Amino acid sequence: MNNLWEKCRAWGRFVEKVVNVAIGVLCQRVLGRWSVLVARRPAEGVLAGYWEFPGGKIESGEEPQEALRREFQEELDLVVKVEGALRVVEHHYGHGHVRLHPFWCSLESGRPRNLQVVEHRWVWPQELADFDLPAANGPLVEEVVEVLAGKV
């Protein structure tokens, strides 16, 4: 067994656990334009201080949509309706491999409260480039800006 481990190590082939994460692009119309909600992560932990679309890890046995509704409630005290899915995004960080399951969301009830985030903001899609978002969000930001720019 040890010999097999040494071979794998020598070849650099480690089985990497994939962390599945559900994230929501919560949209609302303001003055005839679409805005999206972003939240800032706490100053400690993985990706500390980054801005992100709300969401979190999908628990064992949980569907991505369920995880997303749970995370919005836990992080921001919001009840959301999970709408259509966007393209799944995979990204390798130095600390691990994530698979993002993004969805469009609409607000059913509540006003954002910073329960597990440092702050939140409603921003115009074009402003997303000004925020320090995790690298995995790059393709998603491009898609969000493109889609919402074409929506009336």
Backbone hydrogen bonds in HBPLUS format (Angstrom, degrees):
<---DONOR---> <-ACCEPTOR-->    atom                        ^
c    i                          cat <-CA-CA->   ^        H-A-AA   ^      H-
h    n   atom  resd res      DA  || num        DHA   H-A  angle D-A-AA Bond
n    s   type  num  typ     dist DA aas  dist angle  dist       angle   num
A0005-TRP N   A0001-MET O   3.04 MM   4  6.41 160.4  2.08 154.4 159.6     1
A0006-GLU N   A0002-ASN O   2.96 MM   4  6.24 158.1  2.01 149.9 155.6     2
A0007-LYS N   A0003-ASN O   2.99 MM   4  6.28 151.6  2.07 145.9 153.6     3
A0008-CYS N   A0004-LEU O   2.94 MM   4  6.25 164.2  1.96 155.3 159.1     4
A0009-ARG N   A0005-TRP O   2.89 MM   4  6.10 161.0  1.93 152.3 157.9     5
A0010-ALA N   A0006-GLU O   2.87 MM   4  6.01 157.8  1.92 145.2 151.5     6
A0011-TRP N   A0007-LYS O   2.95 MM   4  6.18 150.3  2.04 148.6 156.4     7
A0012-GLY N   A0008-CYS O   2.94 MM   4  6.03 116.3  2.36 136.0 152.4     8
A0013-ARG N   A0008-CYS O   3.05 MM   5  5.33 156.6  2.11 152.5 152.9     9
A0012-GLY N   A0009-ARG O   3.08 MM   3  4.98 143.1  2.22  94.9 106.1    10
A0019-VAL N   A0097-HIS O   2.90 MM  78  6.26 168.4  1.92 156.7 159.5    11
A0099-ARG N   A0019-VAL O   2.91 MM  80  6.09 158.2  1.95 150.3 149.2    12
A0058-ILE N   A0020-ASN O   2.90 MM  38  5.71 161.5  1.93 152.3 149.7    13
A0021-VAL N   A0099-ARG O   2.91 MM  78  6.09 167.0  1.92 156.9 157.3    14
A0101-HIS N   A0021-VAL O   2.68 MM  80  5.95 156.3  1.74 166.0 169.6    15
A0022-ALA N   A0056-GLY O   2.90 MM  34  5.56 154.8  1.97 162.1 153.7    16
A0056-GLY N   A0022-ALA O   2.91 MM  34  5.56 141.0  2.07 152.1 161.8    17
A0023-ILE N   A0101-HIS O   3.15 MM  78  6.09 161.9  2.18 124.1 127.3    18
A0103-PHE N   A0023-ILE O   2.93 MM  80  6.39 140.6  2.08 151.8 164.3    19
A0024-GLY N   A0054-PRO O   2.83 MM  30  5.69 163.4  1.86 168.7 172.6    20
A0025-VAL N   A0103-PHE O   2.79 MM  78  6.09 167.1  1.81 165.7 168.9    21
A0105-CYS N   A0025-VAL O   2.94 MM  80  5.64 152.7  2.02 137.2 129.6    22
A0037-LEU N   A0026-LEU O   3.06 MM  11  5.60 143.7  2.20 148.5 158.9    23
A0027-CYS N   A0105-CYS O   3.25 MM  78  6.46 163.8  2.28 154.3 150.4    24
A0028-GLN N   A0035-SER O   2.98 MM   7  5.45 149.8  2.07 146.1 151.7    25
A0035-SER N   A0028-GLN O   2.78 MM   7  5.45 152.6  1.86 156.9 166.2    26
A0030-VAL N   A0033-ARG O   2.66 MM   3  5.26 162.2  1.69 160.0 164.0    27
A0033-ARG N   A0030-VAL O   2.92 MM   3  5.26 160.8  1.96 114.4 120.8    28
A0036-VAL N   A0123-VAL O   2.82 MM  87  5.44 157.8  1.86 153.2 157.7    29
A0123-VAL N   A0036-VAL O   2.85 MM  87  5.44 164.8  1.87 154.3 156.3    30
A0038-VAL N   A0121-ARG O   2.92 MM  83  5.50 161.5  1.95 158.6 164.6    31
A0121-ARG N   A0038-VAL O   2.88 MM  83  5.50 154.0  1.95 156.2 160.4    32
A0039-ALA N   A0052-GLU O   2.86 MM  13  5.47 163.7  1.89 156.5 161.4    33
A0052-GLU N   A0039-ALA O   2.77 MM  13  5.47 141.6  1.92 147.4 160.0    34
A0040-ARG N   A0119-GLU O   2.82 MM  79  5.38 162.5  1.85 152.9 155.5    35
A0118-VAL N   A0040-ARG O   2.90 MM  78  5.45 159.5  1.94 154.3 157.5    36
A0041-ARG N   A0050-TYR O   2.80 MM   9  5.54 171.6  1.81 163.9 163.7    37
A0049-GLY N   A0042-PRO O   2.96 MM   7  5.51 142.8  2.10 130.9 132.9    38
A0050-TYR N   A0047-LEU O   3.23 MM   3  5.84 165.3  2.26 134.2 136.3    39
A0051-TRP N   A0132-ASP O   2.92 MM  81  5.72 165.1  1.94 144.1 147.3    40
A0062-GLU N   A0059-GLU O   3.02 MM   3  5.35 156.5  2.08 137.4 136.2    41
A0066-GLU N   A0063-GLU O   3.05 MM   3  5.24 119.2  2.44 103.2 118.0    42
A0067-ALA N   A0063-GLU O   3.00 MM   4  6.31 163.9  2.03 160.6 165.3    43
A0068-LEU N   A0064-PRO O   2.94 MM   4  6.15 154.9  2.00 147.3 154.2    44
A0069-ARG N   A0065-GLN O   3.07 MM   4  6.32 162.2  2.10 147.4 151.1    45
A0070-ARG N   A0066-GLU O   2.97 MM   4  6.19 164.7  1.99 153.6 158.1    46
A0071-GLU N   A0067-ALA O   2.83 MM   4  6.02 162.7  1.86 152.8 157.5    47
A0072-PHE N   A0068-LEU O   3.00 MM   4  6.19 163.6  2.02 153.6 157.1    48
A0073-GLN N   A0069-ARG O   3.17 MM   4  6.35 156.8  2.22 144.5 150.8    49
A0074-GLU N   A0070-ARG O   2.88 MM   4  6.14 165.2  1.90 156.2 160.3    50
A0075-GLU N   A0071-GLU O   2.80 MM   4  5.78 167.3  1.81 154.3 158.0    51
A0076-LEU N   A0072-PHE O   2.96 MM   4  5.46 155.4  2.02 134.3 142.3    52
A0078-LEU N   A0072-PHE O   3.30 MM   6  5.46 172.7  2.31 114.6 116.6    53
A0077-ASP N   A0073-GLN O   3.00 MM   4  4.25 137.6  2.19 115.3 120.2    54
A0115-LEU N   A0075-GLU O   3.00 MM  40  5.11 140.4  2.16 145.5 149.6    55
A0116-GLN N   A0075-GLU O   3.14 MM  41  4.49 161.1  2.17 124.0 123.4    56
A0113-ARG N   A0076-LEU O   2.96 MM  37  4.83 158.1  2.01 123.3 129.8    57
A0079-VAL N   A0109-SER O   3.03 MM  30  5.20 176.0  2.03 156.3 155.3    58
A0108-GLU N   A0079-VAL O   2.82 MM  29  5.43 158.7  1.87 149.3 151.6    59
A0109-SER N   A0079-VAL O   3.16 MM  30  5.20 157.3  2.21 139.3 139.9    60
A0081-LYS N   A0106-SER O   2.77 MM  25  5.22 166.8  1.78 157.3 162.0    61
A0106-SER N   A0081-LYS O   2.97 MM  25  5.22 153.6  2.04 143.3 151.9    62
A0083-GLU N   A0104-TRP O   2.74 MM  21  5.14 157.5  1.79 153.6 155.9    63
A0104-TRP N   A0084-GLY O   2.84 MM  20  5.51 167.2  1.86 168.9 171.2    64
A0086-LEU N   A0102-PRO O   2.89 MM  16  5.37 171.9  1.90 139.0 138.1    65
A0089-VAL N   A0100-LEU O   3.08 MM  11  5.01 156.3  2.13 135.2 142.5    66
A0100-LEU N   A0089-VAL O   2.66 MM  11  5.01 159.4  1.70 161.6 162.4    67
A0091-HIS N   A0098-VAL O   2.95 MM   7  5.44 157.8  2.00 155.0 158.9    68
A0098-VAL N   A0091-HIS O   2.86 MM   7  5.44 165.1  1.89 165.1 167.6    69
A0093-TYR N   A0096-GLY O   2.69 MM   3  5.10 166.9  1.70 165.2 163.4    70
A0096-GLY N   A0093-TYR O   3.24 MM   3  5.10 156.4  2.30  97.6 104.7    71
A0115-LEU N   A0113-ARG O   2.94 MM   2  5.80 122.2  2.28 113.8  97.2    72
A0127-GLU N   A0124-TRP O   2.81 MM   3  5.36 150.4  1.90 119.7 129.2    73
A0128-LEU N   A0125-PRO O   3.12 MM   3  5.52 160.6  2.15 112.0 118.0    74
A0130-ASP N   A0127-GLU O   2.85 MM   3  5.46 155.3  1.91 119.7 127.6    75
A0131-PHE N   A0128-LEU O   3.08 MM   3  5.43 164.8  2.11 113.1 117.9    76
A0133-LEU N   A0131-PHE O   3.07 MM   2  5.78 118.5  2.46 109.4  93.0    77
A0137-ASN N   A0134-PRO O   2.92 MM   3  5.66 156.4  1.97 122.6 129.6    78
A0138-GLY N   A0135-ALA O   3.07 MM   3  5.60 168.3  2.08 119.8 123.5    79
A0141-VAL N   A0137-ASN O   2.83 MM   4  6.03 161.2  1.87 167.0 172.9    80
A0142-GLU N   A0138-GLY O   3.18 MM   4  6.47 164.1  2.21 154.9 158.5    81
A0143-GLU N   A0139-PRO O   3.10 MM   4  6.35 158.7  2.15 143.8 149.3    82
A0144-VAL N   A0140-LEU O   2.85 MM   4  6.10 163.4  1.88 157.8 162.2    83
A0145-VAL N   A0141-VAL O   2.95 MM   4  6.11 171.8  1.96 158.5 160.2    84
A0146-GLU N   A0142-GLU O   3.01 MM   4  6.13 163.7  2.04 147.8 152.8    85
A0147-VAL N   A0143-GLU O   2.91 MM   4  6.05 169.2  1.92 154.9 157.7    86
A0148-LEU N   A0144-VAL O   2.92 MM   4  5.96 171.0  1.93 155.5 158.4    87
A0149-ALA N   A0145-VAL O   2.97 MM   4  5.84 143.9  2.10 141.7 150.6    88
A0150-GLY N   A0147-VAL O   3.16 MM   3  5.45 135.4  2.37 101.7 113.2    89
A0151-LYS N   A0148-LEU O   3.32 MM   3  5.02 150.6  2.41  92.8 101.2    90
